[in-house]
Amino acid sequence: MLKRSIAASALVSLLGTACSSAPPYSGWTPEQLYEHAQRAFEDGNWGEARQAFERLVLQFPTFDQAVDARYYMARSFHEGRDYISAIAEFTRIVQVYPDHELAADAWMGLCASYAAMSPHPQRDQGPTAQALINCRNVADDLQGTTIGDSAAFLARQMEDKLAERAFGEGDHYFRNRLLDSAELYFLSLLELYPNTDSAPRAMSRLVQIYERWGWEDQRDEFRRRLLETFPDSREARSLDVPPARDTLSPVRSRAPPRN
């Protein structure tokens, strides 16, 4: 009896192991997979949703909702903070299925995923620059739509971050009295990111630089620009002297005057 009991237990264990080693979703129809994956997505179970959508697009590539499944798989990657995989899947959709009804949403997914990878301003801003390019393109191509507005909002955030980084680098040179290098950073910031929160700060620094150099025309020009463009900014309110002229053309130089 004991031998039979041991043999029976071993058989049950073996059968359990065989069942547990079966591929997930084995025998499921594409409709069942899609419904299960959608339910997991709606519940915020990103790992399960991704796995089920991935199985669906691999096993049933001609399923009539395969592109939808790939889109939601990309969304699952994004929500699970696997932004590199999300970018790969969104890119596949916009390149292979550019006319699909979810293509615009996939473009927005690309913008959002690149933006999510943007680091703190003190770190390398390569991902931020990539996000800005992508989000600007989406905002321009889908201008006047909800997606276009969302992309424009993220693009402004990326601009603010890049401008903050540029100001920090320029301010480093300013505080170390390397004014010619500081001037270049601040002028570049104003050219690339003229509508950001860092722009009035850059103008204020340029006023100080030209004041130290004795360049009255350039100083007065940036005083005027600061007061006209950002009249409510702290930097504009801190100016103690009104602009000397209404209009002046700035004269740029790469180095301060020599005595």
C-alpha positions as CSV (number, residue, x, y, z in Angstrom):
1,M,0.0,0.0,0.0
2,L,2.8,2.4,0.9
3,K,4.5,1.8,-2.5
4,R,1.2,2.5,-4.3
5,S,0.7,5.7,-2.3
6,I,4.2,7.0,-3.1
7,A,3.7,6.1,-6.8
8,A,0.4,7.9,-6.9
9,S,1.8,11.0,-5.3
10,A,4.7,11.0,-7.7
11,L,2.3,10.8,-10.7
12,V,0.2,13.7,-9.3
13,S,3.3,15.7,-8.8
14,L,4.5,14.9,-12.4
15,L,1.2,15.9,-13.9
16,G,1.2,19.1,-11.9
17,T,4.6,20.0,-13.2
18,A,3.6,19.3,-16.7
19,C,0.5,21.5,-16.4
20,S,2.5,24.3,-14.8
21,S,5.1,24.2,-17.6
22,A,2.5,24.7,-20.3
23,P,2.8,28.0,-22.2
24,P,0.6,30.8,-20.8
25,Y,-2.7,31.3,-22.6
26,S,-2.3,27.9,-24.4
27,G,-5.4,27.1,-26.4
28,W,-6.8,30.6,-26.1
29,T,-8.5,32.2,-29.1
30,P,-7.4,35.7,-30.2
31,E,-10.7,37.1,-28.9
32,Q,-10.1,35.6,-25.5
33,L,-6.6,36.9,-25.4
34,Y,-7.7,40.4,-26.4
35,E,-10.5,40.6,-23.8
36,H,-8.2,39.3,-21.1
37,A,-5.5,41.7,-22.0
38,Q,-7.9,44.7,-22.1
39,R,-9.3,43.8,-18.7
40,A,-5.8,43.6,-17.3
41,F,-4.9,47.0,-18.9
42,E,-8.1,48.6,-17.4
43,D,-7.2,47.2,-14.0
44,G,-3.7,48.7,-14.2
45,N,-2.0,45.3,-14.3
46,W,0.6,46.4,-16.8
47,G,2.7,43.3,-16.7
48,E,-0.2,40.9,-17.4
49,A,-1.6,43.2,-20.1
50,R,1.8,43.5,-21.8
51,Q,2.3,39.7,-21.7
52,A,-1.2,38.9,-23.1
53,F,-1.0,41.6,-25.8
54,E,2.4,40.4,-26.8
55,R,1.3,36.8,-27.1
56,L,-1.7,38.0,-29.2
57,V,0.4,39.9,-31.8
58,L,3.0,37.2,-32.0
59,Q,0.6,34.2,-32.4
60,F,-2.2,36.0,-34.3
61,P,-0.6,38.7,-36.4
62,T,-3.6,38.8,-38.8
63,F,-6.1,39.3,-36.1
64,D,-8.3,42.2,-37.0
65,Q,-7.4,44.1,-33.8
66,A,-3.7,43.2,-33.9
67,V,-2.6,46.9,-34.3
68,D,-4.8,47.9,-31.4
69,A,-3.2,45.1,-29.4
70,R,0.2,46.4,-30.3
71,Y,-0.8,49.9,-29.3
72,Y,-2.0,48.9,-25.9
73,M,1.1,46.7,-25.5
74,A,3.1,49.9,-26.0
75,R,1.0,51.7,-23.5
76,S,1.5,48.9,-21.0
77,F,5.3,49.2,-21.5
78,H,5.0,53.0,-20.9
79,E,2.8,52.7,-17.8
80,G,5.2,50.1,-16.5
81,R,8.1,52.6,-17.0
82,D,9.8,50.5,-19.7
83,Y,10.1,53.5,-21.9
84,I,12.6,52.1,-24.4
85,S,10.3,49.2,-25.2
86,A,7.4,51.6,-25.4
87,I,9.3,53.7,-27.9
88,A,10.1,50.7,-30.0
89,E,6.5,49.6,-30.2
90,F,5.1,53.1,-30.8
91,T,7.7,53.5,-33.6
92,R,6.6,50.3,-35.2
93,I,3.0,51.4,-35.3
94,V,3.7,54.9,-36.9
95,Q,6.1,53.4,-39.4
96,V,4.2,50.2,-40.5
97,Y,0.7,51.5,-40.0
98,P,0.8,55.2,-40.6
99,D,-2.9,55.4,-41.7
100,H,-4.3,53.4,-38.8
101,E,-6.8,55.3,-36.6
102,L,-4.4,54.9,-33.6
103,A,-1.4,56.3,-35.4
104,A,-1.9,59.8,-34.0
105,D,-2.1,58.3,-30.5
106,A,1.0,56.3,-31.1
107,W,2.8,59.6,-32.1
108,M,1.7,61.0,-28.8
109,G,2.9,57.9,-27.1
110,L,6.4,58.5,-28.6
111,C,6.4,62.1,-27.4
112,A,5.3,61.1,-23.9
113,S,7.8,58.2,-23.6
114,Y,10.7,60.4,-24.7
115,A,9.6,63.1,-22.3
116,A,9.4,60.5,-19.5
117,M,13.0,59.6,-20.1
118,S,14.1,63.3,-19.6
119,P,16.4,63.5,-16.6
120,H,17.0,66.3,-14.1
121,P,18.4,69.5,-15.6
122,Q,21.8,68.9,-14.1
123,R,22.3,65.6,-15.9
124,D,22.9,64.9,-19.6
125,Q,20.0,66.3,-21.6
126,G,20.2,64.2,-24.7
127,P,16.8,62.5,-24.0
128,T,15.3,65.9,-23.3
129,A,16.4,67.2,-26.7
130,Q,15.1,64.1,-28.4
131,A,11.7,64.6,-26.6
132,L,11.6,68.2,-27.6
133,I,12.1,67.4,-31.3
134,N,9.5,64.6,-31.2
135,C,6.9,66.6,-29.3
136,R,7.3,69.7,-31.4
137,N,6.7,67.5,-34.5
138,V,3.6,66.0,-33.1
139,A,2.3,69.4,-31.9
140,D,2.9,70.9,-35.4
141,D,1.4,68.0,-37.3
142,L,-1.7,67.7,-35.1
143,Q,-2.2,71.4,-34.3
144,G,-5.6,72.3,-33.1
145,T,-6.3,68.8,-31.7
146,T,-6.3,67.4,-28.2
147,I,-3.2,65.3,-29.0
148,G,-1.5,68.4,-30.6
149,D,-2.2,70.4,-27.5
150,S,-0.9,67.7,-25.2
151,A,2.3,67.4,-27.2
152,A,2.8,71.2,-27.2
153,F,2.5,71.2,-23.4
154,L,5.2,68.5,-23.1
155,A,7.3,70.4,-25.6
156,R,7.2,73.5,-23.4
157,Q,8.2,71.5,-20.4
158,M,11.2,70.1,-22.4
159,E,12.1,73.7,-23.5
160,D,12.0,74.9,-19.9
161,K,14.3,72.1,-18.8
162,L,16.8,72.7,-21.6
163,A,16.7,76.4,-20.9
164,E,17.3,75.8,-17.2
165,R,20.3,73.7,-18.0
166,A,21.7,76.4,-20.4
167,F,21.2,79.1,-17.8
168,G,22.9,77.0,-15.2
169,E,26.0,76.6,-17.4
170,G,26.0,80.3,-18.3
171,D,25.6,81.2,-14.6
172,H,28.5,79.0,-13.7
173,Y,30.8,81.0,-16.0
174,F,29.2,84.3,-14.8
175,R,29.9,83.5,-11.1
176,N,33.5,82.6,-12.0
177,R,33.9,85.9,-13.9
178,L,34.3,84.2,-17.3
179,L,31.9,86.7,-18.8
180,D,32.7,86.2,-22.5
181,S,31.7,82.5,-22.1
182,A,28.7,83.4,-20.0
183,E,27.5,85.9,-22.7
184,L,27.5,83.2,-25.3
185,Y,25.4,80.8,-23.2
186,F,22.9,83.5,-22.4
187,L,22.6,84.7,-26.0
188,S,22.2,81.2,-27.2
189,L,19.5,80.5,-24.6
190,L,17.5,83.5,-25.8
191,E,17.8,82.4,-29.4
192,L,16.7,78.8,-28.8
193,Y,14.3,79.2,-25.9
194,P,13.0,82.8,-25.9
195,N,9.7,82.1,-24.1
196,T,10.9,80.1,-21.2
197,D,11.1,81.0,-17.5
198,S,14.9,81.2,-17.9
199,A,14.7,83.8,-20.6
200,P,14.3,86.9,-18.3
201,R,17.0,85.6,-16.0
202,A,19.4,85.4,-19.0
203,M,18.4,88.9,-20.0
204,S,19.1,90.2,-16.5
205,R,22.6,88.5,-16.6
206,L,23.4,90.1,-20.0
207,V,22.4,93.5,-18.6
208,Q,24.9,92.9,-15.7
209,I,27.6,91.7,-18.1
210,Y,27.3,94.7,-20.4
211,E,27.2,97.0,-17.4
212,R,30.5,95.6,-16.2
213,W,32.0,95.9,-19.7
214,G,30.8,99.5,-20.1
215,W,28.8,98.6,-23.2
216,E,25.9,101.0,-22.8
217,D,24.1,100.2,-26.0
218,Q,23.9,96.5,-25.4
219,R,23.0,97.0,-21.8
220,D,20.1,99.4,-22.7
221,E,18.9,97.0,-25.4
222,F,18.5,94.1,-23.0
223,R,16.9,96.4,-20.4
224,R,14.3,97.3,-23.0
225,R,13.7,93.8,-24.1
226,L,13.4,92.6,-20.5
227,L,10.9,95.3,-19.6
228,E,8.8,94.8,-22.8
229,T,8.9,91.0,-23.0
230,F,8.7,90.1,-19.3
231,P,7.3,93.2,-17.5
232,D,5.9,91.1,-14.6
233,S,9.1,89.1,-14.0
234,R,11.1,89.6,-10.9
235,E,14.1,90.5,-13.1
236,A,12.2,93.3,-14.8
237,R,10.9,94.7,-11.5
238,S,14.5,94.7,-10.1
239,L,15.7,97.1,-12.7
240,D,16.3,100.5,-11.1
241,V,16.9,102.5,-14.3
242,P,14.4,102.8,-17.2
243,P,15.7,101.9,-20.7
244,A,17.7,104.8,-22.2
245,R,16.3,104.4,-25.7
246,D,13.3,102.9,-27.4
247,T,15.1,100.8,-30.0
248,L,18.7,99.8,-30.4
249,S,20.4,97.1,-32.5
250,P,22.7,95.0,-30.3
251,V,26.3,94.8,-31.3
252,R,27.8,91.4,-30.4
253,S,31.3,90.6,-29.5
254,R,33.1,87.5,-28.5
255,A,35.2,89.1,-25.8
256,P,35.1,92.0,-23.3
257,P,36.9,95.2,-24.2
258,R,40.6,95.5,-23.4
259,N,42.1,98.3,-21.3
